[in-house]
């Protein structure tokens, strides 16, 4: 029962899959500027978020940063997709019921002990990190993303404002 309450509580607190927002305890994005035209973007999801959604959010953030820097194109230089695993151990409890009967100088009894909780649950959270370089002109030697088009496409897909 306690495990079920934990799962329901975690579900309600998490708001299901991670939404597109800056990093918090429930997931989100952050970035580091490595040079004037190069960024490292990391997106963490929660236990209800798919790896594909996390990667798409990394691309969305890359498109936004590219546009903010007046660069209509960007290229993904490096990417890493992984799963961060943590464990939750539910609280354990012990409950004993006992009864006794007395007959003269003798007592007879019975006891039942019940153990609950102490179960281990693995919680898996996807993480996607990409390094991108922004370009003012469409580079001819590599496949570049059109930042404005990709931003609009991903915002529509995930209903991001």
NORVENUR-V675236 format. One record per residue. N is the residue number from 1. SS is DSSP state (H for helix, E for strand, L for the rest). Layout:
n={N,N}
ss={SS,SS}
//
This chain:
n={1,2,3,4,5,6,7,8,9,10,11,12,13,14,15,16,17,18,19,20,21,22,23,24,25,26,27,28,29,30,31,32,33,34,35,36,37,38,39,40,41,42,43,44,45,46,47,48,49,50,51,52,53,54,55,56,57,58,59,60,61,62,63,64,65,66,67,68,69,70,71,72,73,74,75,76,77,78,79,80,81,82,83,84,85,86,87,88,89,90,91,92,93,94,95,96,97,98,99,100,101,102,103,104,105,106,107,108,109,110,111,112,113,114,115,116,117,118,119,120,121,122,123,124,125,126,127,128,129,130,131,132,133,134,135,136,137,138,139,140,141,142,143,144,145,146,147,148,149,150,151,152,153,154,155,156,157,158,159,160,161}
ss={L,H,H,H,H,H,H,H,H,H,H,H,H,H,L,L,L,L,L,L,L,E,L,E,L,L,E,E,E,E,E,E,E,E,E,L,L,E,E,E,E,E,E,E,L,L,L,L,L,L,H,H,H,H,H,H,H,H,H,H,H,H,H,H,H,H,H,H,L,L,L,L,E,E,E,E,E,E,E,E,E,E,E,E,E,E,E,E,E,L,L,L,E,E,E,E,E,E,E,E,E,E,E,L,L,E,E,E,E,E,E,E,E,E,E,E,L,L,L,E,E,E,E,E,E,E,E,E,E,E,E,E,E,E,E,L,L,L,L,L,L,L,L,L,E,E,H,H,H,H,H,H,H,H,H,H,H,H,L,L,L}
//
